[in-house]
Amino acid sequence: MAAATRFSLVVEDRYGSLAEEYSFTGGELIVGRSRECDIVLASDNVSRRHARLTLDERGLIVEDLASANGVRVNESRVEGVAFLKAGDVLRVGDFRLHVRTGPLPGGARSVLFTLRGLGGEVRDRAFEVTERTTLVGRGAECGLVLMDESVSRVHARIVVRPDGTAVVEDLGATNGVFVNDRSVRVWQVSDGDRLRFGDVGFSVSFPAPPDADDLPTARVIELERGRRHTGLAIAAVLAGALVTGGVLGVQHLVRASREAPATPVPTPVPASVAAPSPERAVPHPREEIGRAHV
């Protein structure tokens, strides 16, 4: 394969999150735990110099540098060297490196989140995290070096997931990792949390989303829409109940008229021929005529 071919390596951590991406068109890349490596994989089961990746006229080649836990390509252990192609998965310790071809999107690195010192030597100092994976400790291989007796050489690892959330992991430190004064092994930190490595503490600050100022307005609009829809829904239910009740009432009357026995309906008596009042007797018409001739 020509040396001009651009390869990219997408690093997946033990949690299945994409930790970092690398791209190169030739030369060598050293993979290992040491800060001096080109691809740093912070894990106890990764050797300081674990593997070598070489891209030349033959193609992309991986070589095991006598690592303690070996190198695997598509879950097959590499004996010496192996050729890689697009789609292969290279396993180094807990990490999986996905081999791809083509350029990666460029652009300046952005600040993923910020750690602000809370006391001691780090008071009021801001540490901007720009890498997907950052080691914390006293060792030179760490991205965040804290020269404090309470901090181990490789104390912790911070991993920023593709969705922007960040996870801190205690790497077996003597004095532990604490979030809001609670000892943790693996923990997802949030904006405003207090993160402490041994005796060195920080506050966590994530960048605000671009439309953060619009969120309260959006919530109010959604709330008003919800109320309007609720009122319409209640009116529709009431109207349906009235219609249903009317239909049921008519059906009940029709059913009752069919089931009731036929009875004669009395004819109302007109007021002009109604029975006379008991106080005054009305004479018969013939009697009135007879009295007139007499």
TORVOMAR-129676 format. One record per residue (C-alpha): x, y, z; residue in three letters. Coordinates in Angstrom, 2 decimals. Layout:
// TORVOMAR-129676
xx,yy,zz,code
X,Y,Z,ALA
...
// end
This chain:
// TORVOMAR-129676
xx,yy,zz,code
0.00,0.00,0.00,MET
1.38,3.43,-0.85,ALA
2.93,5.48,1.91,ALA
0.77,8.46,0.92,ALA
-2.33,6.72,2.24,THR
-3.66,8.44,5.33,ARG
-4.64,6.20,8.21,PHE
-6.61,7.17,11.27,SER
-6.80,5.30,14.55,LEU
-9.90,5.78,16.69,VAL
-9.22,4.79,20.31,VAL
-12.07,3.20,22.28,GLU
-11.63,2.86,26.04,ASP
-12.84,0.12,28.37,ARG
-16.23,1.85,28.75,TYR
-16.90,1.81,25.01,GLY
-16.33,5.56,24.68,SER
-14.15,7.08,21.97,LEU
-11.21,8.47,23.91,ALA
-9.04,9.92,21.13,GLU
-8.32,9.96,17.39,GLU
-4.95,9.94,15.61,TYR
-4.03,10.35,11.97,SER
-0.75,9.92,10.06,PHE
0.49,9.37,6.51,THR
3.89,7.81,7.18,GLY
6.61,7.05,9.71,GLY
6.25,5.42,13.12,GLU
3.97,5.74,16.11,LEU
4.82,4.23,19.50,ILE
1.88,3.06,21.59,VAL
2.18,2.67,25.35,GLY
1.55,3.97,28.84,ARG
4.53,6.32,28.94,SER
3.96,10.01,28.38,ARG
6.79,9.87,25.85,GLU
4.75,7.65,23.50,CYS
2.96,9.04,20.46,ASP
-0.29,7.34,21.48,ILE
-0.66,7.32,25.27,VAL
-2.98,4.63,26.68,LEU
-3.25,5.14,30.42,ALA
-3.86,1.73,31.94,SER
-1.97,-0.65,34.21,ASP
-2.25,-3.47,31.67,ASN
-0.52,-1.38,28.97,VAL
3.29,-1.51,28.96,SER
5.30,1.69,28.95,ARG
6.30,0.95,25.32,ARG
3.72,-1.57,24.19,HIS
3.65,-1.58,20.37,ALA
5.01,0.17,17.27,ARG
2.91,1.19,14.25,LEU
4.81,1.70,10.99,THR
3.40,3.07,7.75,LEU
5.65,2.66,4.68,ASP
5.45,1.37,1.11,GLU
4.40,-2.06,2.38,ARG
1.39,-0.69,4.26,GLY
0.46,-0.28,7.90,LEU
2.31,-2.69,10.21,ILE
1.96,-3.28,13.96,VAL
4.82,-4.76,16.02,GLU
4.62,-6.04,19.58,ASP
7.48,-4.49,21.59,LEU
7.73,-7.43,24.01,ALA
4.74,-6.15,25.98,SER
3.56,-7.99,29.08,ALA
-0.01,-8.52,27.84,ASN
0.57,-8.73,24.09,GLY
-1.12,-7.18,21.07,VAL
-4.21,-8.57,19.31,ARG
-5.60,-7.87,15.86,VAL
-9.26,-8.85,15.50,ASN
-8.80,-10.83,18.75,GLU
-5.88,-12.88,17.32,SER
-2.59,-12.42,19.17,ARG
0.22,-10.92,17.13,VAL
3.42,-12.93,16.99,GLU
6.10,-10.46,15.96,GLY
4.47,-8.22,13.34,VAL
1.13,-8.07,11.52,ALA
-0.25,-6.06,8.59,PHE
-3.29,-3.90,9.24,LEU
-6.05,-2.76,6.90,LYS
-9.07,-0.52,7.16,ALA
-11.69,-2.07,9.44,GLY
-9.22,-4.02,11.60,ASP
-9.43,-3.65,15.39,VAL
-6.17,-3.51,17.30,LEU
-6.43,-4.39,21.01,ARG
-3.84,-3.03,23.43,VAL
-4.66,-3.74,27.06,GLY
-8.17,-2.43,27.76,ASP
-8.17,-0.26,24.62,PHE
-9.41,-0.99,21.11,ARG
-7.87,0.94,18.22,LEU
-10.12,0.99,15.14,HIS
-8.17,1.30,11.88,VAL
-9.69,3.62,9.29,ARG
-8.57,5.34,6.13,THR
-9.12,8.91,5.06,GLY
-8.49,12.25,6.75,PRO
-9.89,13.25,10.09,LEU
-11.73,16.54,10.48,PRO
-9.27,19.25,11.42,GLY
-9.61,22.25,13.67,GLY
-8.18,23.65,16.85,ALA
-8.65,21.76,20.09,ARG
-11.42,23.13,22.26,SER
-11.52,23.26,26.05,VAL
-13.57,20.27,27.21,LEU
-13.80,21.49,30.81,PHE
-11.76,23.39,33.38,THR
-10.37,22.47,36.80,LEU
-9.89,25.44,39.14,ARG
-7.64,25.03,42.17,GLY
-9.27,25.37,45.57,LEU
-6.26,25.63,47.86,GLY
-2.56,25.18,48.45,GLY
-0.21,25.42,45.48,GLU
-3.08,25.25,42.98,VAL
-5.27,27.94,44.54,ARG
-6.95,30.09,41.87,ASP
-5.07,28.30,39.08,ARG
-7.09,27.06,36.10,ALA
-6.22,23.83,34.26,PHE
-7.93,23.52,30.90,GLU
-8.62,19.93,29.83,VAL
-8.34,19.61,26.03,THR
-7.49,15.90,25.67,GLU
-10.05,13.12,25.66,ARG
-7.84,11.19,28.08,THR
-5.76,12.88,30.78,THR
-3.60,11.23,33.42,LEU
-3.34,12.94,36.81,VAL
-0.37,12.40,39.10,GLY
3.23,13.26,39.98,ARG
4.76,11.31,37.08,GLY
6.13,12.90,33.94,ALA
3.75,10.78,31.86,GLU
0.76,12.61,33.34,CYS
-1.05,15.38,31.51,GLY
-1.96,17.09,34.79,LEU
1.14,17.00,37.00,VAL
0.51,17.66,40.71,LEU
3.71,17.81,42.76,MET
2.17,17.03,46.12,ASP
3.13,14.27,48.58,GLU
-0.49,13.10,48.82,SER
-0.67,12.46,45.04,VAL
0.55,9.16,43.59,SER
2.84,8.96,40.55,ARG
-0.12,7.95,38.36,VAL
-3.06,8.86,40.56,HIS
-6.14,9.00,38.32,ALA
-7.43,9.15,34.79,ARG
-9.97,11.60,33.38,ILE
-11.86,10.53,30.24,VAL
-14.14,12.87,28.31,VAL
-16.79,11.00,26.33,ARG
-17.98,12.04,22.87,PRO
-21.16,13.51,24.39,ASP
-19.05,15.88,26.53,GLY
-19.51,14.13,29.88,THR
-16.38,13.41,31.91,ALA
-15.48,10.37,34.02,VAL
-12.72,10.26,36.64,VAL
-11.17,6.93,37.62,GLU
-8.97,6.12,40.60,ASP
-5.94,4.18,39.32,LEU
-5.17,2.62,42.69,GLY
-3.90,5.81,44.29,ALA
-2.70,5.61,47.89,THR
-4.80,8.58,49.03,ASN
-7.75,8.09,46.70,GLY
-10.00,10.24,44.54,VAL
-12.90,12.21,46.02,PHE
-15.93,13.90,44.47,VAL
-17.72,16.27,46.84,ASN
-15.71,14.68,49.69,ASP
-16.95,11.21,48.77,ARG
-14.40,8.53,47.95,SER
-15.02,7.16,44.44,VAL
-13.58,4.48,42.17,ARG
-15.18,5.59,38.90,VAL
-17.45,8.63,38.81,TRP
-19.05,10.96,36.26,GLN
-18.38,14.52,37.35,VAL
-20.79,17.40,36.87,SER
-20.47,21.14,36.64,ASP
-19.75,22.61,40.08,GLY
-18.46,19.35,41.62,ASP
-15.44,19.43,43.92,ARG
-12.84,16.98,42.64,LEU
-9.92,16.04,44.90,ARG
-6.80,13.97,44.24,PHE
-5.32,13.19,47.63,GLY
-5.19,16.60,49.31,ASP
-5.27,18.64,46.09,VAL
-8.75,19.93,45.29,GLY
-10.42,21.51,42.27,PHE
-13.81,22.75,41.25,SER
-15.18,21.42,37.96,VAL
-16.43,23.90,35.38,SER
-17.98,22.83,32.07,PHE
-18.49,25.31,29.24,PRO
-22.05,26.58,28.97,ALA
-24.02,25.55,25.85,PRO
-24.31,28.27,23.19,PRO
-28.05,28.70,23.71,ASP
-28.03,28.57,27.50,ALA
-29.65,32.02,27.75,ASP
-32.61,30.84,25.69,ASP
-33.41,27.80,27.79,LEU
-35.73,29.53,30.34,PRO
-37.77,31.13,27.52,THR
-38.01,27.79,25.75,ALA
-39.24,26.15,28.96,ARG
-41.93,28.85,29.45,VAL
-43.10,28.45,25.86,ILE
-43.35,24.69,26.26,GLU
-45.24,25.16,29.53,LEU
-47.78,27.53,27.93,GLU
-48.25,25.16,25.04,ARG
-48.83,22.35,27.45,GLY
-51.49,24.32,29.31,ARG
-53.27,25.31,26.09,ARG
-53.32,21.77,24.90,HIS
-54.55,20.62,28.29,THR
-57.48,23.11,28.19,GLY
-58.44,22.01,24.72,LEU
-58.26,18.41,25.77,ALA
-60.52,19.03,28.79,ILE
-63.05,20.91,26.61,ALA
-63.04,18.07,24.12,ALA
-63.64,15.55,26.90,VAL
-66.54,17.56,28.31,LEU
-68.11,18.00,24.89,ALA
-67.77,14.32,24.23,GLY
-69.37,13.54,27.58,ALA
-72.35,15.80,26.81,LEU
-72.88,14.30,23.39,VAL
-72.52,10.79,24.77,THR
-74.93,11.57,27.60,GLY
-77.49,13.02,25.20,GLY
-77.35,10.01,22.93,VAL
-77.67,7.65,25.86,LEU
-80.65,9.64,27.19,GLY
-82.51,9.47,23.86,VAL
-81.78,5.78,23.59,GLN
-83.17,5.28,27.10,HIS
-86.42,7.10,26.30,LEU
-86.93,5.16,23.08,VAL
-86.31,1.89,24.87,ARG
-88.75,2.83,27.68,ALA
-91.49,3.79,25.21,SER
-91.15,0.47,23.47,ARG
-91.30,-1.56,26.66,GLU
-94.17,0.35,28.45,ALA
-97.79,-1.06,27.99,PRO
-100.20,0.91,25.81,ALA
-102.58,3.02,27.99,THR
-105.37,5.37,26.84,PRO
-104.42,8.99,26.97,VAL
-107.13,11.11,28.65,PRO
-108.59,13.89,26.52,THR
-108.31,17.26,28.21,PRO
-111.66,18.95,28.97,VAL
-112.07,22.46,27.52,PRO
-112.52,25.22,30.02,ALA
-115.93,26.23,28.44,SER
-117.59,22.89,29.28,VAL
-115.89,22.25,32.56,ALA
-117.95,21.13,35.55,ALA
-119.77,24.00,37.33,PRO
-118.54,25.30,40.58,SER
-120.43,23.81,43.58,PRO
-121.29,27.31,44.95,GLU
-123.59,28.22,42.00,ARG
-125.86,25.86,40.11,ALA
-126.26,26.57,36.46,VAL
-129.89,25.98,35.25,PRO
-130.57,23.82,32.26,HIS
-131.16,25.84,29.06,PRO
-134.75,24.55,28.70,ARG
-135.58,25.69,32.23,GLU
-134.36,29.22,31.39,GLU
-136.60,29.30,28.27,ILE
-139.67,28.09,30.23,GLY
-139.18,30.77,32.86,ARG
-139.07,33.45,30.19,ALA
-142.59,32.53,28.86,HIS
-144.12,32.38,32.25,VAL
// end
